[in-house]
Amino acid sequence: MPVVKAVEYAEASAAARAKGMTDDMLAELLAVVGLANETNLLANGYRVPVDDQFKA
């Protein structure tokens, strides 16, 4: 599942750039989001149980 839809991403990045986000800042943000996504995929694959305090 993609992190965000392409249209939503384009609108969000345009808004962020209007507020002063640089290419380097966007690259770092995408790296962090990508790493979090990979971590979630691994945790789901290994079926790591969720701590009780984080269960909804």
Biopython code that builds the backbone (N, CA, C, O; Angstrom):
import numpy as np
from Bio.PDB.StructureBuilder import StructureBuilder

atoms = [
    (1, "MET", "N", (0.848, -1.171, 0.000)),
    (1, "MET", "CA", (0.000, 0.000, 0.000)),
    (1, "MET", "C", (0.901, 1.244, 0.000)),
    (1, "MET", "O", (1.821, 1.342, 0.812)),
    (2, "PRO", "N", (0.644, 2.170, -0.886)),
    (2, "PRO", "CA", (1.474, 3.379, -0.921)),
    (2, "PRO", "C", (1.263, 4.239, 0.319)),
    (2, "PRO", "O", (0.197, 4.217, 0.934)),
    (3, "VAL", "N", (2.288, 4.987, 0.669)),
    (3, "VAL", "CA", (2.200, 5.862, 1.826)),
    (3, "VAL", "C", (1.141, 6.930, 1.601)),
    (3, "VAL", "O", (0.314, 7.182, 2.477)),
    (4, "VAL", "N", (1.160, 7.552, 0.440)),
    (4, "VAL", "CA", (0.166, 8.569, 0.082)),
    (4, "VAL", "C", (-0.166, 8.428, -1.392)),
    (4, "VAL", "O", (0.608, 7.855, -2.158)),
    (5, "LYS", "N", (-1.296, 8.941, -1.780)),
    (5, "LYS", "CA", (-1.653, 8.955, -3.195)),
    (5, "LYS", "C", (-0.845, 10.037, -3.900)),
    (5, "LYS", "O", (-0.459, 11.032, -3.287)),
    (6, "ALA", "N", (-0.595, 9.840, -5.179)),
    (6, "ALA", "CA", (0.244, 10.769, -5.935)),
    (6, "ALA", "C", (-0.321, 12.189, -5.926)),
    (6, "ALA", "O", (0.438, 13.148, -5.785)),
    (7, "VAL", "N", (-1.612, 12.337, -6.071)),
    (7, "VAL", "CA", (-2.204, 13.677, -6.118)),
    (7, "VAL", "C", (-2.071, 14.352, -4.756)),
    (7, "VAL", "O", (-1.715, 15.528, -4.672)),
    (8, "GLU", "N", (-2.358, 13.604, -3.691)),
    (8, "GLU", "CA", (-2.220, 14.166, -2.346)),
    (8, "GLU", "C", (-0.778, 14.575, -2.091)),
    (8, "GLU", "O", (-0.519, 15.620, -1.493)),
    (9, "TYR", "N", (0.157, 13.753, -2.543)),
    (9, "TYR", "CA", (1.571, 14.060, -2.357)),
    (9, "TYR", "C", (1.946, 15.342, -3.085)),
    (9, "TYR", "O", (2.635, 16.200, -2.534)),
    (10, "ALA", "N", (1.493, 15.466, -4.313)),
    (10, "ALA", "CA", (1.827, 16.654, -5.104)),
    (10, "ALA", "C", (1.280, 17.916, -4.437)),
    (10, "ALA", "O", (1.964, 18.938, -4.379)),
    (11, "GLU", "N", (0.055, 17.843, -3.938)),
    (11, "GLU", "CA", (-0.539, 18.999, -3.269)),
    (11, "GLU", "C", (0.192, 19.314, -1.966)),
    (11, "GLU", "O", (0.441, 20.480, -1.659)),
    (12, "ALA", "N", (0.534, 18.281, -1.203)),
    (12, "ALA", "CA", (1.213, 18.489, 0.076)),
    (12, "ALA", "C", (2.610, 19.046, -0.134)),
    (12, "ALA", "O", (3.037, 19.948, 0.587)),
    (13, "SER", "N", (3.329, 18.510, -1.123)),
    (13, "SER", "CA", (4.692, 19.002, -1.343)),
    (13, "SER", "C", (4.669, 20.432, -1.878)),
    (13, "SER", "O", (5.548, 21.226, -1.542)),
    (14, "ALA", "N", (3.693, 20.768, -2.693)),
    (14, "ALA", "CA", (3.577, 22.140, -3.195)),
    (14, "ALA", "C", (3.302, 23.105, -2.043)),
    (14, "ALA", "O", (3.868, 24.197, -1.991)),
    (15, "ALA", "N", (2.437, 22.699, -1.128)),
    (15, "ALA", "CA", (2.135, 23.535, 0.030)),
    (15, "ALA", "C", (3.366, 23.681, 0.925)),
    (15, "ALA", "O", (3.648, 24.764, 1.436)),
    (16, "ALA", "N", (4.090, 22.586, 1.107)),
    (16, "ALA", "CA", (5.298, 22.627, 1.944)),
    (16, "ALA", "C", (6.364, 23.513, 1.309)),
    (16, "ALA", "O", (7.051, 24.260, 2.005)),
    (17, "ARG", "N", (6.499, 23.431, 0.002)),
    (17, "ARG", "CA", (7.485, 24.273, -0.686)),
    (17, "ARG", "C", (7.103, 25.755, -0.570)),
    (17, "ARG", "O", (7.971, 26.618, -0.442)),
    (18, "ALA", "N", (5.816, 26.033, -0.616)),
    (18, "ALA", "CA", (5.364, 27.416, -0.463)),
    (18, "ALA", "C", (5.696, 27.954, 0.926)),
    (18, "ALA", "O", (5.863, 29.159, 1.111)),
    (19, "LYS", "N", (5.790, 27.045, 1.903)),
    (19, "LYS", "CA", (6.139, 27.444, 3.276)),
    (19, "LYS", "C", (7.649, 27.442, 3.507)),
    (19, "LYS", "O", (8.111, 27.785, 4.595)),
    (20, "GLY", "N", (8.432, 27.051, 2.469)),
    (20, "GLY", "CA", (9.883, 27.121, 2.591)),
    (20, "GLY", "C", (10.617, 25.794, 2.620)),
    (20, "GLY", "O", (11.827, 25.782, 2.846)),
    (21, "MET", "N", (9.935, 24.672, 2.398)),
    (21, "MET", "CA", (10.621, 23.384, 2.398)),
    (21, "MET", "C", (11.570, 23.302, 1.205)),
    (21, "MET", "O", (11.187, 23.596, 0.072)),
    (22, "THR", "N", (12.798, 22.904, 1.469)),
    (22, "THR", "CA", (13.797, 22.776, 0.409)),
    (22, "THR", "C", (13.801, 21.350, -0.131)),
    (22, "THR", "O", (13.171, 20.459, 0.439)),
    (23, "ASP", "N", (14.519, 21.143, -1.238)),
    (23, "ASP", "CA", (14.656, 19.792, -1.793)),
    (23, "ASP", "C", (15.312, 18.849, -0.791)),
    (23, "ASP", "O", (14.915, 17.690, -0.680)),
    (24, "ASP", "N", (16.318, 19.340, -0.057)),
    (24, "ASP", "CA", (16.989, 18.514, 0.944)),
    (24, "ASP", "C", (16.040, 18.125, 2.073)),
    (24, "ASP", "O", (16.064, 16.990, 2.550)),
    (25, "MET", "N", (15.214, 19.060, 2.491)),
    (25, "MET", "CA", (14.251, 18.779, 3.558)),
    (25, "MET", "C", (13.236, 17.733, 3.094)),
    (25, "MET", "O", (12.893, 16.824, 3.850)),
    (26, "LEU", "N", (12.762, 17.857, 1.873)),
    (26, "LEU", "CA", (11.807, 16.897, 1.331)),
    (26, "LEU", "C", (12.445, 15.519, 1.214)),
    (26, "LEU", "O", (11.812, 14.514, 1.538)),
    (27, "ALA", "N", (13.681, 15.464, 0.757)),
    (27, "ALA", "CA", (14.385, 14.188, 0.631)),
    (27, "ALA", "C", (14.533, 13.519, 1.998)),
    (27, "ALA", "O", (14.348, 12.308, 2.121)),
    (28, "GLU", "N", (14.863, 14.298, 3.015)),
    (28, "GLU", "CA", (15.001, 13.732, 4.361)),
    (28, "GLU", "C", (13.663, 13.232, 4.889)),
    (28, "GLU", "O", (13.592, 12.165, 5.499)),
    (29, "LEU", "N", (12.608, 13.997, 4.657)),
    (29, "LEU", "CA", (11.278, 13.576, 5.083)),
    (29, "LEU", "C", (10.890, 12.264, 4.416)),
    (29, "LEU", "O", (10.402, 11.349, 5.079)),
    (30, "LEU", "N", (11.103, 12.167, 3.110)),
    (30, "LEU", "CA", (10.760, 10.944, 2.391)),
    (30, "LEU", "C", (11.597, 9.762, 2.869)),
    (30, "LEU", "O", (11.103, 8.635, 2.909)),
    (31, "ALA", "N", (12.852, 10.000, 3.231)),
    (31, "ALA", "CA", (13.704, 8.931, 3.759)),
    (31, "ALA", "C", (13.163, 8.417, 5.095)),
    (31, "ALA", "O", (13.138, 7.210, 5.334)),
    (32, "VAL", "N", (12.734, 9.327, 5.954)),
    (32, "VAL", "CA", (12.186, 8.930, 7.253)),
    (32, "VAL", "C", (10.884, 8.155, 7.075)),
    (32, "VAL", "O", (10.675, 7.128, 7.720)),
    (33, "VAL", "N", (10.011, 8.646, 6.201)),
    (33, "VAL", "CA", (8.738, 7.959, 5.955)),
    (33, "VAL", "C", (8.990, 6.582, 5.342)),
    (33, "VAL", "O", (8.329, 5.608, 5.702)),
    (34, "GLY", "N", (9.946, 6.506, 4.417)),
    (34, "GLY", "CA", (10.275, 5.218, 3.808)),
    (34, "GLY", "C", (10.820, 4.228, 4.813)),
    (34, "GLY", "O", (10.466, 3.050, 4.773)),
    (35, "LEU", "N", (11.681, 4.685, 5.721)),
    (35, "LEU", "CA", (12.232, 3.813, 6.748)),
    (35, "LEU", "C", (11.138, 3.320, 7.689)),
    (35, "LEU", "O", (11.122, 2.148, 8.064)),
    (36, "ALA", "N", (10.232, 4.205, 8.067)),
    (36, "ALA", "CA", (9.118, 3.802, 8.932)),
    (36, "ALA", "C", (8.255, 2.763, 8.227)),
    (36, "ALA", "O", (7.803, 1.804, 8.853)),
    (37, "ASN", "N", (8.026, 2.945, 6.937)),
    (37, "ASN", "CA", (7.231, 1.994, 6.168)),
    (37, "ASN", "C", (7.912, 0.631, 6.134)),
    (37, "ASN", "O", (7.258, -0.395, 6.317)),
    (38, "GLU", "N", (9.224, 0.615, 5.900)),
    (38, "GLU", "CA", (9.968, -0.652, 5.880)),
    (38, "GLU", "C", (9.911, -1.342, 7.242)),
    (38, "GLU", "O", (9.743, -2.559, 7.322)),
    (39, "THR", "N", (10.051, -0.562, 8.301)),
    (39, "THR", "CA", (9.992, -1.123, 9.652)),
    (39, "THR", "C", (8.631, -1.749, 9.912)),
    (39, "THR", "O", (8.548, -2.842, 10.472)),
    (40, "ASN", "N", (7.567, -1.070, 9.512)),
    (40, "ASN", "CA", (6.217, -1.613, 9.692)),
    (40, "ASN", "C", (6.032, -2.899, 8.896)),
    (40, "ASN", "O", (5.423, -3.850, 9.386)),
    (41, "LEU", "N", (6.551, -2.932, 7.679)),
    (41, "LEU", "CA", (6.437, -4.151, 6.866)),
    (41, "LEU", "C", (7.161, -5.319, 7.525)),
    (41, "LEU", "O", (6.642, -6.435, 7.550)),
    (42, "LEU", "N", (8.342, -5.074, 8.051)),
    (42, "LEU", "CA", (9.089, -6.129, 8.744)),
    (42, "LEU", "C", (8.347, -6.596, 9.997)),
    (42, "LEU", "O", (8.226, -7.797, 10.239)),
    (43, "ALA", "N", (7.855, -5.654, 10.783)),
    (43, "ALA", "CA", (7.129, -6.009, 12.004)),
    (43, "ALA", "C", (5.891, -6.831, 11.676)),
    (43, "ALA", "O", (5.586, -7.800, 12.371)),
    (44, "ASN", "N", (5.182, -6.455, 10.631)),
    (44, "ASN", "CA", (4.000, -7.217, 10.215)),
    (44, "ASN", "C", (4.401, -8.598, 9.714)),
    (44, "ASN", "O", (3.727, -9.587, 9.999)),
    (45, "GLY", "N", (5.501, -8.663, 8.965)),
    (45, "GLY", "CA", (5.961, -9.950, 8.436)),
    (45, "GLY", "C", (6.374, -10.911, 9.531)),
    (45, "GLY", "O", (6.101, -12.108, 9.440)),
    (46, "TYR", "N", (7.021, -10.410, 10.557)),
    (46, "TYR", "CA", (7.448, -11.245, 11.682)),
    (46, "TYR", "C", (6.370, -11.397, 12.749)),
    (46, "TYR", "O", (6.558, -12.092, 13.747)),
    (47, "ARG", "N", (5.240, -10.735, 12.520)),
    (47, "ARG", "CA", (4.106, -10.779, 13.444)),
    (47, "ARG", "C", (4.520, -10.365, 14.855)),
    (47, "ARG", "O", (4.203, -11.044, 15.832)),
    (48, "VAL", "N", (5.223, -9.255, 14.947)),
    (48, "VAL", "CA", (5.633, -8.714, 16.237)),
    (48, "VAL", "C", (4.388, -8.212, 16.956)),
    (48, "VAL", "O", (3.650, -7.391, 16.411)),
    (49, "PRO", "N", (4.143, -8.698, 18.186)),
    (49, "PRO", "CA", (2.933, -8.250, 18.885)),
    (49, "PRO", "C", (3.018, -6.770, 19.268)),
    (49, "PRO", "O", (4.087, -6.247, 19.582)),
    (50, "VAL", "N", (1.875, -6.127, 19.231)),
    (50, "VAL", "CA", (1.777, -4.710, 19.605)),
    (50, "VAL", "C", (1.664, -4.630, 21.125)),
    (50, "VAL", "O", (0.919, -5.395, 21.739)),
    (51, "ASP", "N", (2.405, -3.703, 21.728)),
    (51, "ASP", "CA", (2.316, -3.504, 23.175)),
    (51, "ASP", "C", (0.903, -3.081, 23.540)),
    (51, "ASP", "O", (0.247, -2.350, 22.798)),
    (52, "ASP", "N", (0.446, -3.550, 24.693)),
    (52, "ASP", "CA", (-0.926, -3.236, 25.139)),
    (52, "ASP", "C", (-1.199, -1.735, 25.172)),
    (52, "ASP", "O", (-2.304, -1.301, 24.847)),
    (53, "GLN", "N", (-0.215, -0.949, 25.558)),
    (53, "GLN", "CA", (-0.449, 0.497, 25.681)),
    (53, "GLN", "C", (-0.715, 1.174, 24.337)),
    (53, "GLN", "O", (-1.222, 2.295, 24.299)),
    (54, "PHE", "N", (-0.372, 0.492, 23.221)),
    (54, "PHE", "CA", (-0.581, 1.077, 21.900)),
    (54, "PHE", "C", (-1.783, 0.488, 21.161)),
    (54, "PHE", "O", (-2.092, 0.914, 20.048)),
    (55, "LYS", "N", (-2.447, -0.466, 21.758)),
    (55, "LYS", "CA", (-3.624, -1.064, 21.118)),
    (55, "LYS", "C", (-4.802, -0.111, 21.226)),
    (55, "LYS", "O", (-5.011, 0.540, 22.250)),
    (56, "ALA", "N", (-5.561, -0.047, 20.147)),
    (56, "ALA", "CA", (-6.731, 0.850, 20.121)),
    (56, "ALA", "C", (-7.935, 0.194, 20.770)),
    (56, "ALA", "O", (-9.005, 0.798, 20.839)),
]
sb = StructureBuilder()
sb.init_structure("model")
sb.init_model(0)
sb.init_chain("A")
sb.init_seg("    ")
for serial, (resi, resn, name, xyz) in enumerate(atoms, 1):
    if name == "N":
        sb.init_residue(resn, " ", resi, " ")
    sb.init_atom(name, np.array(xyz, "f"), 0.0, 1.0, " ", f" {name:<3s}", serial, name[0])
structure = sb.get_structure()
